[in-house]
Amino acid sequence: MVYILNTRYEIFYRNRKDDVELEDADGYVDFYNKKIVICNLDDWTNTTPKAIAERMKETLRHEIIHAFLFESGLSTCSGYTDHWAKNEEMVDWIAIQGPKIHEAWKSAGAI
């Protein structure tokens, strides 16, 4: 479970074969039922356990970013930029760089 702007989201780990939404995705957010779903570790193949764990964390961060953008009202009100707040590349960038940004803030005394 995680709180996104004071809204409780449950986190679920599911197998691809049991969830049609995971057929073409490693995770997703069900904004209306307040669920974040991540593809189970067992469904990740051809890589090391450490790489799998990192990929799952990155996917969880990615979905949390989507939830933040939704809860803040930005997911559908992105102006004239074709819903920039749903742009997968932007969300990926935040999810991938987030730990580095946090570390920089921390080392600079900004947290």
Buried (B, 14 or more C-beta within 10 A) or exposed (E): EEEBEEEEBEBEBBEBEEBEBBEEBBBBBBBEEBBBBBBBEEBBEEEEEEEBEEBBEBBBBBBBBBBBBBBEEBBEEBEEEEBBBBBEEEBBEBBEEBEEEEEEEEEEEEE
